[in-house]
């Protein structure tokens, strides 16, 4: 085994950067024993040199001069943990042009401007490694790129945002309203002071763009993903869903259909017996369905300093071994050009739906509702109505069979215009992942 050191620089000394530095300083011998790679933390660069961090660096390691890293020919791997899609893009390009391979957890940058970064990497003969960009410490990217590469993947369903899953778990398990659950998530450190990126569904869509590009072997654009967040979810709907045997999750979904690849992020009711329905708190999970392997699942902590740092250091080791560069070079949409995916139009996406209507409590109302749905070829599979607590208004809960999104959109407009319907109708997707299919099961 060689004792030649691989010098590493960290750009961005925040939460994850601190975790990466801690592993590189504390576990260098353990990493060498298992991998024959001896890593050396050579630089840590950040504009903030004074804030306390949960790791103590050797004197002289921390500074604010990126140029020192760019000029040092002995540094072969640079870790970008600055975040965002502006300054971080400039930093990654400079690092690649300086001959450094880049490791990053920056899913927003890769989802929105990844092609710019990959083009520079291709021209410079370098690679970009990004296992930590999706699901923190859960190695789902590695699974897709290597373990599942022999499969034609038909579908992928993921709970990929820890913040949203924590909030929905609190609402479902403790009966707390959204605003209360969000404040508790912020207090516990699971949500940012400005949680918009998470609760709007944008963070999940960033991750889906990366994962779907890898899983389906074609170019996926972030802008092509249909996105709904959890910020308008009401506790009453979670409770009605539970009464009917369903759990509420924010799902990132990619699935092949006869009209193309369907890409969407939205709150979803999932049958309580499904694996995804049983993922609670800050944990994440991704279910992937392949034609040879069947149903595989990847579960673990999707965020946090040390889980994410674990994935970053795994990438560093993979780059140092030469594995990351070889895989990057042959992966379509990343190390080599890829054709755009044929996408299923949003109105052609098919799903089951949950509807809640607040209606006047008088004869003939349900007939009017059923007629609008029937005219749009939307079939009712179940209905729930409790006794009215007032003299004039009652909630009606409807579960449908599968229907086109376009038909449901039109039906919602017509339902909202009925004089007997109070307030805006509430509509939530009901998702049924496919069965395994390998041992006699059929897709639902």
MARRO-84120 format. One record per residue: residue in one letter; x, z, y of N, C-alpha, C in turn. Coordinates in steps of 0.02 Angstrom, whole numbers, plus 50000, padded with zeros to 5 digits. Layout:
BEGIN
AXZYXZYXZY;...
//
This chain:
BEGIN
X500425000049940500005000050000500445000050062;X500254996050112500644995450172500485001050220;X500985003250258500885008250309500825005150378;X500774998550381500694995250446500034997450477;X500074999550541499485002150575499084996550608;X498434997450607497984992850642497754996550704;X497944993950762497784997250825497094995250850;X496715000250872496024999450892495925002150962;X495524998551002495335000951069494585001851072;X494355007151105493645008351116493505007251190;X493015003051204492805001851273492105004751280;X492045010251315491415013851322491445020451285;X491505025951323491615032551293490995036951304;X490415034251284489805038051287489675041551221;X489035042051202488855045751142489155042551079;X489035036051069489295032851009490055032151012;X490315030551071491045030051078491395036551060;X491085042151078491365048651060491375049550985;X490835047450952490805048050879491325043750844;X491415037550870491915033150841492615036050849;X492765038650909493415041750921493525047650874;X493005051650863493065057450819493255055350748;X492915050250722493065047950654493765045150650;X493965041150700494635038050698495185043250704;X495055048750739495555054050746495565058850686;X494975060350660494925065550608494985062850537;X494815056450526494745053950458495235048450441;X495765047750479496235042250469496545042350399;X496725048250374497025048650307496515047150252;X495905049650261495385048350212495225040850209;X495185037650267495055030450269495625026650235;X496235028650248496815025250218496805026150142;X496635032150119496635033550047496125029050011;X495555027650043495025023850010495075016350022;X495425014350075495405007250094496095003950100;X496625007850101497295005250114497375002650185;X496925004550229496955002550299497115008750341;X497665008350378497855014050421497685012250494;X497165015450519496925014050586497255018750637;X497385016050695497665020050750497255018850813;X496975024150840496615023650903497125023250960;X497165017450991497695016251041497445017251112;X496815015551126496545016051194495805018051191;X495595021851241494895023051254494785021651328;X494345016851344494255014651413493545016251436;X493495019351495492845020851523492915021851598;X492395020251636492425021351709492375028751726;X492075032651681492005039951691492555043551652;X493025046451688493585049851656493495057451654;X492955060051684492915067251695492365070851656;X491825067351637491275070751603491505073451535;X491265079451517491445082251452491155078151395;X491535077551341491315074151280491405078751220;X491045077451166491095081751107491715080351064;X492215077151092492845075851056493415076351106;X493965079151084494555079751127495065074451109;X495245070351158495725064951147496435067251162;X496935064551128497625065851146497755063651218;X498205067051252498365065351321498575058051328;X498315054851381498515048051396498105042651362;X497665044651316497275039651279496695036851320;X496395041151363495815039151402496035036651471;X495805030751490495935028151557495385023151575;X495425020251634494905015651658495155008551669;X495705006751637496025000251649495944995751587;X495434991451588495334986851532495924982051524;X496264980551578496814975751575497364977951527;X497464984451521497974986851474497804984851402;X497174985151386496964983151319497044975651310;X496834971851360496884964551355497604962251348;X498064965751380498764963651380499154965951320;X498894970851283499264973651227499154969251165;X499654965451145499594960951088499524964651022;X499714970951020499684974750958498974977250943;X498544977250993497854979250981497474973150955;X497254973550893496924967850862496164968550858;X495914974650866495194975950861494974979950922;X494444977550955494164981151012493424982451000;X493224988551015492534990751004492174991151071;X491664986951081491284986951144490674991251135;X490634996851172490075001451168489805003051237;X489874998251283489644999151352488894998551356;X488604993851318487884992751319487674988151375;X487044985851370486774981251420486964974051406;X486714969551448486814962351436487224959051491;X487474962851540487854960051595488594961151588;X488824966951610489534968751607489794968351536;X489404970451488489614970451418489784963451394;X489394958451416489534951551396490204949251424;X490344950851486490994949051516491564952351478;X491474958651460491994962351425492124959251356;X491594957751320491684954851253492044948051257;X491854943951305492174937451312492924938151329;X493084942851373493784943951391494184946351330;X493884950851291494224953451232494354947851182;X493864943651170493944938151123494474933251147;X494464931651211494954926951238495664929851237;X495704936551236496354939751232496594940451160;X496214937651112496424937751043496204943751003;X495714947351028495464953250992494824951550954;X494764954050894494114953950860493694959450890;X493034958250895492594962850929492114966150880;X492044972650886491534976550850491054979350902;X490404978750890489914981050939489284983750907;X488944988150944488284990550924487754987950972;X487924982951012487514980651068486994975451047;X486424977951020485924973250995485594969151050;X485504972051110485184968351164485604962351184;X486254963251190486694957751208486694952351155;X486754954251091486774949351038486114945651031;X485554949151042484904945851035484764941051092;X484974942951152484794938851211485344933851231;X485974935551218486524931151240487044930151184;X486834931251123487294930951068487654924351061;X487294918751072487604912151063488204911251109;X488164913951171488734913551216489344917151186;X489214923051159489764927151131490044923751069;X489614921351025489844918350963490234911950977;X490034908151028490384901951045491104903451066;X491204908651106491874910651125492274912851064;X491964916751020492304918950959492524913050916;X492074908050909492244902150869492844898450899;X492834897450965493384893850997494054897550992;X494024904150992494634908150990494854909850918;X494444907950869494614909650800494564917050786;X494124920550823494024927750813493334928950783;X493154935150772492504936750745492174942350784;X491514942850776491114948250805490764951850747;X490874958350742490564962350688490064967150720;X489464967850689488924971250725488464975050678;X488714977950625488294981750579487914987250615;X488224990450664487904996150699487364994050747;X487264987550758486774985350806486054986150782;X485954986650717485284987250689485254993150642;X484834998050658484695003650612485275008450604;X485715008850654486225014150654486635014250591;X486595019950555487015020850496486745017550433;X486185014050436485895010850377486205003850370;X486565002450316486954996250311486534990150290;X486024988750329485564983350311485874976450324;X486284975750376486604969350390487074967350333;X487474971950311487914970550254487534968650192;X486964971950182486554970350123486304963150127;X486074961150186485804954350193486354949150185;X486934950350216487464945250217487834944650151;X487844949950111488224949650049487794951049987;X487494956949984487124958849924486524954549909;X486194951849961485594947849951485694940449962;X486324938349968486454931449989486214926249938;X486134928249875485904923549824485144922549825;X484794926249868484064926149868483784921749923;X483214918749908482794915949961482344921649984;X482454924050044482064929750069481394927150096;X480864930250073480194928150093479914932450149;X480114938750152479824943250203480274949250215;X480214951950275480584957950294480134962150339;X480054968550322479644973150361480074979150378;X480134980750442480584986150460480304991050511;X480434997550499480375002750550481075003450577;X481215000450634481914999850657482055003550722;X481555007150747481665011050809481505018350796;X482015022550800481935029650785481485033250834;X481535031350898481135034550950480385033750936;X480185027550923479475026150910479235029550846;X479655029550795479445032650733479375040150741;X479805043250781479745050350794479095051850831;X478945047950883478335049050922477715048250879;X477685042850840477105041650798477035046950743;X477605049350718477585054750668477305061150696;X477495062750759477225068650791476475067950804;X476265062150825475555060950837475165061450771;X475435058550719475085058350654475095065050619;X475675068350620475745074550582475515080750618;X475585080750685475425086750724474815086050768;X474535079950769473935078950810474055079250884;X474655077350906474825077650977474685070851010;X474485071151073474385065051111475045061551123;X475015055051141475615051151152476065054151205;X475785056051262476195058751317476565065051297;X476245069351258476565075551236477125073951186;X476995069451139477495067551089478095064351122;X477985060251173478545057051208478975062251242;X478665066951277479055072151311479465076251261;X479185077651204479555081451153480125077351124;X480025070751117480555066351093481135066251143;X480965066151207481485066251259481865072851258;X481495078251251481815084951249482265085651189;X482075082551133482465083051071483045078151070;X483085073751119483625068851122483495062451084;X482875061451061482705055351025482455049851071;X482305051451133482065046551181482455047151246;X482575041451278482925041351342482455043851398;X482765045651455482365047651513481895042051533;X482135035751529481705029951536481635026751467;X481065028051434480985025851364480715018751356;X480675015051411480325008551410480585003851357;X481245003251351481524998551303481294999951232;X481215006351216481005008351149480255007551140;X479855010851183479135011151171478785004551185;X479105000051222478804993451234478874988851175;X479294990751126479424986451069480024981851078;X480324981651138480874977051152481484978551108;X481644984951100482224986651058482124984250987;X481534985250960481384982850892481444975250887;X481224971850940481264964550940481984962150943;X482414965650981483124963950981483414964150910;X483254969550875483514970350808483224965150760;X482574963650769482264958650725482584951850735;X482754950050797483074943650809483724942950770;X484114948350769484754948250732484624947950657;X484204952450632484084952850560483754946550533;X483274943750570482934937750546483404931750545;X483854931250595484344925850596484784926050534;X484984932050514485394932750454484994931450391;X484404934250387484004933950326483754926950310;X483594923050362483284916550350483744910650367;X484364912150387484864906950392484764901850446;X484424903750500484314899050555484334902650621;X484334898950675484374901850741483704905050760;X483734911250780483134914850801483224917150874;X482754915450916482784917350987482354923550999;X482634928251035482264934251053481604932651087;X481604927651130481004925851169480444923151125;X480594921251063480084918451019479714923850979;X479894930050988479584935550950478984938250989;X478424938750955477824941850984477904949450983;X477824952651041477994959751046477424963851076;X477244969251042476804974451068477134981151056;X477064985851103477354992451096476854997651076;X477065003951079476635009551058476355013351118;X476525011151180476355015051239475605015351253;X475205011251220474475011651230474115014351168;X474485016551119474175019251058473845025951074;X473225026851050472855033051062472805037050998;X472815043551006472785048050949472155046950908;X471605045450941470975044650906471015039050854;X471385033750870471445028150822471885030150763;X472415033950777472835036450721472405040650674;X471975044850702471555049250661471055045250620;X470735040350650470275036150613470645032350557;X471235029850573471635026350523471805030850464;X471995037050478472145041850425471525043150382;X470955043550414470335044750377470185039150327;X470425033150345470315027350302470905025850256;X471405030350256471955029850209472575026150234;X472665026050301473215022250329473645026550375;X474285024650380474755027850426474945022750480;X475065025250541475245020850597476015020450603;X476285014350604477005013150612477115007350660;X477665007450696477865001550734478304997350688;X478074991350671478434987150623478724981050657;X479334979350636479644972950652479584968650589;X479254962850596479064958850537479334951750544;X479634949350491479814942250486479594939950417;X479194934750415478974932250349478864924750352;X479044921550296478944914350290478204913050275;X477914908250312477224906150300477224898550292;X476664895850273476624888550266476634885050334;X476604888850388476634885950455477294887650490;X477764890550453478414892250482478544899750480;X479094901750511479304908750510478904912650562;X478574917950538478174922250582478604928150603;X478684929050669479104934350696478694938650744;X478644945150730478224949250773478414956650768;X478304960250822478384967450825477724970250852;X477424974950816476794977850841476634984250802;X476234988650832475974994450794475564991850736;X475614995350680475284992950619475024998750579;X474434997850550474205002450499474465000150431;X474765004850395475045003550329474725008350280;X474525005850222474225010250172474685016150158;X474385022150155474785028250149475205028550086;X475055024450036475445024449974476065019949978;X476125015850030476705011450038477315015550059;X477905013150038478525016650056478615017250131;X478455012050168478555012250240478105017450274;X477535018850244477075023850273477365030850267;X477865031750224478145038350211478825039450244;X478975035450295479585036150334479415040050397;X479695046050404479485050550458480055052150506;X479865054750564480345057250612480805051850638;X481445053550644481935048950673482245044250621;X481965044150561482235039750509481975032650517;X482355027850491482155020850492482175018150421;X481845012450411481845009350345481685001950352;X481984997950308481854990750307481714988750235;X481154985350224480984982650159481094975050161;X481474972550112481634965350109481434962750040;X481124956850040480864953949978481234947349964;X481594947149907481954941149887481674938249823;X481784931749813481484928549754481824930549689;X482454932749692482804934749632482804942249622;X482904946049675482984953249670482324956949677;X481814953749706481174957149717481194961349780;X480904967249776480844971649834481444976449837;X481804976349893482334981149905482194984849970;X482404991149974482284995150033482924998650055;X482984999550122483575002550152483335007850201;X483545014050189483255019850223483805024450248;X483715027250306484195032050332484105033350406;X484585036750435484545038450506484725032250547;X484275030250590484355024050627484695024750694;X484865030850714485175031750779485555038350777;X485865039850834486255046050839486995044650840;X487375049450866488085048450876488455046750811;X488405051150762488815050250702488555044950654;X487895044250642487665038750599487875031950627;X487795030850692487985024450721488735023550721;X489095028950735489825028550733490075026850663;X489725029350612489905027750543489885020250531;X489355016950556489295009750547489825006050588;X489985008450648490505005250689491185005550654;X491355011250627492005011850594492025007750530;X491455007250495491425002950436491584995750455;X491324993550513491484986850537492214986150555;X492504991150586493214991050603493634989950540;X493464993650488493824993050425493724986150395;X493114983550399492974976950371493364971550409;X493424972350474493824967550513494554968150494;X494804974250488495514975350472495684972450403;X495224972650357495334969950290495304962250288;X495004959350340494924952050342494264949650316;X493854954250290493214952350262492724949950316;X492704953550372492214952050424492324945050452;X492944943050461493084936450490492864930950443;X493004931750378492804926550330492044925850327;X491694931450327490964931150324490674928350389;X490954930450446490724927950511490794920450515;X491344917850493491484910650500490994906250462;X490724908750407490284904650366489544906250375;X489384911050418488684913050427488344908650479;X487824904950461487484900550510487164904650566;X487234902050627486954905450685487424910450716;X487984911650682488464916550707489154913150712;X489524912950656490174909650657490144902150655;X489574899350637489484892150639488774890650665;X488694884650691488064882750721487504882750668;X486904883850691486324883650646485754880050680;X485324876950641484734873650667484214878950686;X483804877650736483264882350753482764883050696;X482484888850690481964889950640481314886550660;X480944884050610480264881850623479834888050627;X479504889150683479144895350695478384894350687;X478064899350660477344899450656477064901150725;X476634896950753476334898650818475974905350816;X475974908950870475694915750870474954915750851;X474584910750875473874910750860473734909150786;X474244906450751474164904850680474384910550634;X474664915850662474864921550621474244924750591;X474304926950528473734929550491473844936950475;X473334940850484473384948050472472684950850459;X472664956750430472054960750431472054964650497;X471464967050517471414970450581470974976650577;X471154981550618470744987550631470434986750699;X469784987650705469434987250769469074993850782;X469124996150845468695001850866468304999650927;X467655000150920467194998250974466775004250994;X466735005451059466285010651085465645007051106;X465095008451070464485004451080463885008951093;X463365005851122462735009351133462415010851065;X462145016751060461845019050997461115017050993;X461005010650975460315008250969460285002550918;X459705000850894459644995750841459894988950863;X460164985150815460374978350826461084977450850;X461424982950866462104982350894462584979650841;X462554982350780463034980250729462934972850711;X462294970650712462164963550699462524959050749;X462504960950813462834956950864463594956750853;X463884962450834464604962850821464784958450761;X464404959250707464544955550646464464948050656;X463994946050699463894938950711464494935850747;X464754939450798465344936850833465934936150786;X466044941250744466594940850696466464935350645;X465864934750620465704929650571465784922550599;X465584921650662465654915050693466384912950697;X466844917850698467564916450700467884916950631;X467454917050579467684917350510468094923550496;X467894929050527468224935550516467764939750474;X467984941350414467574945050366467714952550370;X467194956550368467264963850370467384966550300;X467904970850293468054973750228467824981050223;X467774984550280467554991550280467314993350349;X466894998450352466615000650416466535008250414;X466655011350471466595018650477466235020250542;X465705024250536465355026450597465135033650588;X465365038050632465165044950631464535045950673;X464195051350660463605052850699463795053750772;X463395051050817463545051250888463535058450915;X464025059950958464045066450992463695066251059;X463495060351078463115059651141462485055451126;X462065054951176461425051551165461475043951170;X462025041451199462015034251215462615030351190;X463125033551160463735029851142464015032451076;X464265027851035464535029650970465135025050953;X465665027750923466225023450902466075020150835;X466225013650830466155009950768466855007450748;X467065009150687467725007150662467635001850609;X467984996250617467934990650571468614988650545;X468674987750479469264984850449469074977850426;X469494972950442469344966050423469774963850364;X469564958350333470004954750288470494950650331;X470924946850300471414942950337471074937750381;X471354937050442471074932350489471634929650534;X471514923850564471984920950612472004925150675;X472604925950703472674929550765472274926150821;X472294919450823471914915950874471164917250870;X470894917450809470184918950800470024926050822;X470474930850806470354937750826470394938450902;X470864935050933470914935351006470274933051040;X469984927551014469374924951043468784929751030;X468764932550970468234937250953468264943450998;X468864945951013468944951751057468674950351127;X468804944251152468544942451218467774942551217;X467474939851164466754939551160466444946451150;X466774950651110466534957551099466554961451165;X467074960551204467144964151267466594962251317;X466314956351308465804953951354465094956151335;X465014958951275464364961351254464144967251298;X463534967251320463284972651362463254979251324;X463184978951258463134985051219463814988151204;X464364984751221465034987351208465314990651271;X465494996851264465795000551320466555000451312;X466915000051366467645000351365467934994151330;X468584993651332468934987951301469004989251226;X468834984351184468924985151112469654986551095;X469774990851046470454992451023470574988550958;X471154985250954471314981250895472024982750873;X472114984350809472764985850780472844981850716;X473444979050705473574975350644473574980150584;X473344977650528473384981250464473844977050419;X474394980050399474924976250364474964978350291;X474974973450247475054974650175475664970850151;X476244974250144476834970850117476694967950049;X477034962550030476914959549965477114964149908;X476824963049850477044966549790477714963749768;X478034967149721478714965149699478734957949674;X478254956249631478204949349608478634947549548;X479094951849528479554950049473479294952149404;X478834956849404478624959649340477864959249331;X477604953449352476894952249342476464953749402;X476764957049454476374958449515476284951949553;X475734951449588475604945749631475574948049703;X475714943449749475664945049819474944946349838;X474854951049883474184952549906473944947149954;
//
